[in-house]
Amino acid sequence: MIKKESFKGRIILFSILIMSFLVVFLSIASAFLLKEISLHITEDSLKAESQEILNDLIDENDGEECKLPDVRISNICISEETLKTYNPKNKESVLVLVKDNKVIYSSLPEFPKNISFQSPTFQLKLKNNDYLFSTVKVENSAIPGVSLILGRNVSDLKKTLNVFVLSISLLGIGVTFLGGLIIYRKLNSEFKYLEDLILKIESISEKNFGNYKINCGHQCPQEFKFLAKTFNNLMNRIFRLVENQKNFLSNAAHELKTPLTVILSQVEIALRRERKQKEYREILENIKEEISQMTDTVKKLLILSRIELDKQKISFQEVDLKEVIKKSINLVTPLAEKENIKVSFKLQEDKSLKIKGDKTLLIQLFVNILENAIKYNIYGGSVNIDVKNTEQELRVSISDTGVGIPEKEINRVFEKFYTVKECDLKEPGTGIGLSIVKEIAELHRASLKIESKLNKGTTIYIAFKKNL
């Protein structure tokens, strides 16, 4: 049973009403149009027949001597026999002659004696019958002001047409009822799929949230298949967002746990007994260093979270890669000077290097690579940046003279929170920097490649497509 307030009920009711209106309207309009066409055909037939009769009467009776009950029209005499001869064979027809709006002859006594013509075609009801009349004026100077009126009984025609109109209307109502039943059954079966989808959606819970997929079956209408697919895609995006938030909180807790533990232990050491000012200073320096490390970790986590959560909101603009690299070098210069590292930037040609991208994220990409190249370099080492401009790509290579990466760990350095274990690092990292590099590169559809040899250095290659 259709609930009045239900969406399905409103759709079905609206569809039936629209179809009913169209069918009934078209049926009645068609019937009335047929009625008008039939009367118009009758009218044209009367006009043609009137003109023919009038021409014959004038041609055959010109100059005859008039005797009662003959009819004289000026100097033309028309005999009663002639009038009877030209009276229409159809007994339902009427022949009338009028001069100066007065009837001078009528085959039907009930026809009005005086008549004023408002239109060449008119209808009169005589002897409980409907007549359609057509008037033709005589174009003859010898008999001015004379008109011939020919009429035909259209009562039976009107009755037939009225019956036809009624039949068409009833047929339209029948078609409407049948069509409404078909629409109801069809829409009801279609909405059954939608109701099944709703039940499946309602069955989603925390336990099956991550891997739940709704499917409306092979016979499901294409629109509902698309709806199910769209919903599944939405659920996947929501699941990824939730997972990203969970990972962010988990990673933040993991990365902040160690420095917080160090800070707590330093504070406990400071509180165990009275110490000299120098010892307190050393403890505070250690705490400051750990806080600085925490700040850097949180900053990188926020960048990583922004990239993962706001991919759809990031808009690309035309960016000069040369300016991006120069800005990145300026940002890491204090760190390079501290370690006595020389950073050089080489260009094949001194011209702009245009690509499509997010300038802020691209600067972050190069800053992270350069920071790693400086932190894990030897004191007094070097970092070289080289850009090659080809027809399809801009290829950037960043090489350092640092400690290098073991071959078996190269493929893992872009993983989140992964740190190289089998090499002598003067300052262990957080394992976030290169994962940020990977995310930004993928966002810009740039390819990444890394080559490294222990105690000789590392080179990272980035290829940006010009037509992104």
N, C-alpha and C positions, 0 to 999 in steps of 0.2 A: 504493500500500500504506500502511495506517495505521500510523504509528509509535506504539508503546505509550506512550512518554513524551511524545508531542505533545499539545498542548492540544486540537487538533481530534479526535485519536483518543479522548481521554478523554471529550469531550463526546458523540461519536457512540456510544461504548460505553455510557456512562451512560444516554443516551436510549433505546437498544435494551433495556438491562436493565430500566429502569423500565417501558417499554411491555410487555415480555415478562411481567414480574411482574403487571401490571394485567390483561393479556389472559388469562393462565392462571388467575389468581385469580378473575376474573369468570366465566370458562368453568366452572371446577370448582364455584364457589359456585352458579352458576345450575343446573348439573346436579344437585347435591345438594339444592338447594331444590326442584327439580322432583320428585326422588325422594321427599322428605318430604311434599310436597303430594299425590302420588299415593297414598302409603300412608295419609295422613290421610283422603283421600276414600274409600278402601276401608274404613277403620275406621268412618267415619260411616255408610257403607252397611250394614255389618255390624250396627251398633247399631240402626239403624232396622228392619232385617229381623228381628233377634232379638226386638225388642219386639213386632212384629206377629205373629210365630209364637207367642210365649208367650201373648199375649192370646187367640188363636184356640184354642190347645190347652186352656186353662182354660175358656173359654166353651162349647166343644163337648163336653167329656168330664166335666163336673161330675156326679158321682153314678152313673156307669156301674159295672156289676159287673165286677170284674177277674178275668181268667183268663190263665194263662200262655200265651204270653210277653208278656202285657200288663204295663204299668208302673204301679204304684200309688205315688201321692205323697200321703201322709196319707189323706184320704177322697176323693181324686180318682184316677180310674183312666184311664190313657191307653193306648189299644190300639196294638199294633204297626203295624196298618194306618194308624192315624192318624199315628203317628210317621213312617212311610214317606211318607205323603201330604204332610206338612209338611217332610220332608227337602228341603233346597234343590235346585232343579232342576239347578243347576250341579254336575256330578259332582266338581268339585274342592273342594266345600264339605263341612263337618263339622258335625253337630248333636250337642250334648252336654247332658245334664241332670245337675245336681249337687245333692246335699243334704248339708249339713254337711261340705263339702269332700270328699265321696265321690261318685264317678261312679255314677249309677243307670241312665244310658243313654248310649251313644255310638254314632254311626253309623260311627265309625272304631275298630276293635278296638285299634289301637296307642296310642290316647289313654291317658295315665296314669290308673290307678284312683283314686289319691288326688292331690288338687291343693290347693295353698294360694294364694289370690289376693293377690298383692302389688300388682296394678294391674288395673283393669277391662279393660285392653287388654294383651295379651302375645303373644309369638311363641314357637313351638315348632318343632323340626325333627323330623318324623315321616316314616318311610319315605323318607328322603333328600330330603324336600321341606320347604320352609319354609312354615309356616302362620301366618296372623295371626288371633288370636281376640279376640272381643269378648264381655264378660260382662254379663248383665242379671239383676238380682235380682227375684224374684217378690214383688210388693207385695200379698200376700194372707195374711190371718191363718190361713186354713184350711191353708195349706201353708207353714209357716215354714221358713226356712233353705234354700229351694230357689232355684237360679239356672240360667239357660239360657245356654249358651255356644255361639256360632256362629262357626265358623272358615272360612277360605278359603285355598286354596293360592296363595301369592304368589311361588312360585319363578320362574315365567315372567315375572311382572312385574318381579321383581328383576333377572333376567337381561337383560330388555329395557332396564331403567333403567341397569344397569351398562354395557351396550353404548352406550347414549346418552351416559353420562358419559365413556366412553372416546372416543367420537366427538367430543364437544364439546371434550375436552382436546386431541385431535389437531388439531381444527380451530383451536383457540386457538394451538397451536404453529405451525401453518401460517400463520395470520394474523400471528403474531409474526415469523416468518421473512420473510414478504412485507413487513410493516410495517418491519422492521429494514432490509431492502434499500432500501425507499423512503426511509427516514430517512437512511440512509448516502448515497444518491445526492443527496438534497436538501441535506443539510448539507455534503457534499463540494463541491457546486456553490456553496453560499453562502460557504464558507470560501475558495473560489477567489478571490472578490472581496477577501477580507481579505488573502490572500497577495499579490495584486496590489498592494494598498495598501502592504503592508510593503516590497515591492520598490521601489515609487515613493519611499517615505520613505527607504530606504537609498541611493537615488540622489541625495539632496540633498547638495550640496557648497557650499564657500565661493563658488564662481562663480555658482550659481543660487539662493543662500540668500534673497536679497531679494525675488525675484519668482516663486518657485516655488509652484505650486498643484497639489494632488493632486485628481484627479477619478476616481471609480469608475464612471462611465458612467450612461446612462439606465436600464438594466436592473438596476442595483445596488440591493440591498435598502435600504429607507428608513433602517434603523439604521446601515448602513455609510456612507450619504450624510451622515447626521448626524455620524458619526465623522470623515469626511473634512472636513466643514465646521468641526467643532470643532478639528481639527488645524491647518487653515489659519488659523483665528483665533488659535490659540496661536502659530503661526509668525509671524503678523503682529505680535503683541504682543512676542515675543522680538526680532524684527527692529527694532521701534521702540525697544526698550530698548537694543539694541546701538548703533543709530544715535544715540540720545540720549547714550550714553556717549562715542561717537566725537565727536559735536558738542561735548559738554562739554569733552573734552580739547583738541579743535581750537580752540574758542572761548577756553578758558583760556590756551592757548599764545599765541593771537593777541593777547588783551587784556593779557597779562602781558609780552609781548615789548617793547612800547614803553617802559613804565616801567623795566623791567630794563635796557634800552639806555641810558636817561637816567641811571640810577643808576651804571651802569658808566662812562659818559663823565664823570660828576661825580667819581667816584673817581680816574679817570685824570688828570683836571685837577688834583686835589688832590695827586697823587703826582709830578707833573712837576717841581715845585720847591718850595722852602720858601715858605710864605705867612704872611700876618698872621693873627692870631686871628679878626679880623672876616671875612676871606675864607673861612677854614675854617668859620666859623659859617654863612655864606651857603650854602656847599656842603652842609653837614649839613641845613640847613633845606630845601633843594631835595630832598635824598634822603628826608627825613622826609615831605615832601609827596607824593613819588612812591610811597613805601611805604603811605601813607594811602590813596592812590588805588588801589593794588594790593589792599589789604585790603578796600576797598569793592567792588571788582570781584569778588573771590573770594567775598565774602559774597553778592552778588547772583547770581552763577553757581550757588552752592550752593542758594539759594532756588529759582531756576529749575529746577535739576535735581531738587530735592525735589518740586516741583509736577508735573513731567513723569513722574517715576518712581513716585511714591506716590499717584497719583490714586485708586486703588482703596482705599487705606488711610485716606484723609481722611474723617472722619465729621462731619456737620453737626449743630450744636446750635442752640437758640434764642439769638440774639444781639441785643443792643440796639445799633442802628446809631449812636444818639446817643453812647453811651459809647465806641464804636469811634472815631468821629471826634474826640471830645475827647482820647482817649488819643493818637491820631496827631498832633494839634496840639501836645500837650505834648512829644512826641518831636522835633518839628522847631523848637520854639521857640528853642533856642540858635542854630540856623542863621538863623532869621528875625531875631533880635535883632542878629546880626552884620551883616546886610545892611540893618538898619533897615526891615524889611518888616512891615507890620501884617496879621495873619491874623484874620479875623472869621468867626463861625459864626452863621448865621441859621436860626431855626426858625419855621414857621408857628404851631405849637402846642407848648407846653412839656410834651410827654408822650413816653413811650418809643416807639421805632421798632423793632419786632420783625421780624426776618427769620431764616431758617435759613441757617447758614453756619459757616465756620471762623474763629473770632475772630482768631487769630494772622495768618492769611493776609489777612483783611480789613484789619487794621491795616497790614500791609505794603503793601497796595494803595494806601491813602490816604497813607501816608508817602511812597511813591515819587512819587505825583502832586504832593503838597505840596512835596517837595524840588525837583522840576523847576520848579514854579511860583515857588519862591524863588530858585533858582540863576539862572534865565534871566529874572529880573525886573529892573527898574531899581532903583537904590538909592533907598530911601525909598518904594518902591511898596507895593502891597497885594495880598492874596489873599482872596477872598470865597467862603465855602462856604454853599450854600443847599440846603435839603431840602424837597421837596414831597411830602406824604402823600396819595396817591389810594387808591381802593378796591382796585386791583389791584397798584399798584407804589409803591415809594419812589424818588423821582427826586432824585439828588444832582448838583449842578452846582458845579464848582470853577473860578473865574475869576481870572486874574491880569492885571497891567498890564505884562507883560514885552515882550520883543522880538518875539514872535509867530513864526509858521511860514509859509514860503511856501506858497501854495495847492497847487502841484503836488507838494509833499512831504508834505502832511497825511496822505495814505493810506499812507505808508511809515513813519511814526514809531513804529508798533507792531511793526515788524519787528526781529528780534534783531540787535543791534550796528549798527543804522542810526543815523547821526547827521546832523542837519540841516546842510547845507553852505552854502546861500545866505543866511546871515544872520550878523550880527556877534555871536558868542558870547564872553563874557568867560571862560568856563570850558567847554571841550568835554567832552561826556559820553561814557559808555561805550556807549550805545545798548542798555542792558539794562533800565533802570528801567521804561519803558513796555511792553516785551515781557512783563515780570513782571505788570504791571497787566492786560494782555490775557489772560494765562493764568489769573490768579485770577478775573477777571470771567467768562470762559468756564466755569470750574469751577463758579461760582455761577449760571450761566445768566443773567448780567446783560448788558444791552446797553451798548455803548460808542459814544460819538459825540464828535467833536472839531471845534471851530470856532476859527479863528484869523485874525488880520489882522496883517501886519507892522507893527512898532513901535506896536501898540495893545494887544496881549494875546491870550491864549488861554483858551478855556473847554472843559472836558471834562465831558461828561454821562454819568452812570452810572445805569441804571434796574434796580433789584432787584425781582424778583417776590416778592410776599408769600407766596403758596402754592407753595413750591418742592417 
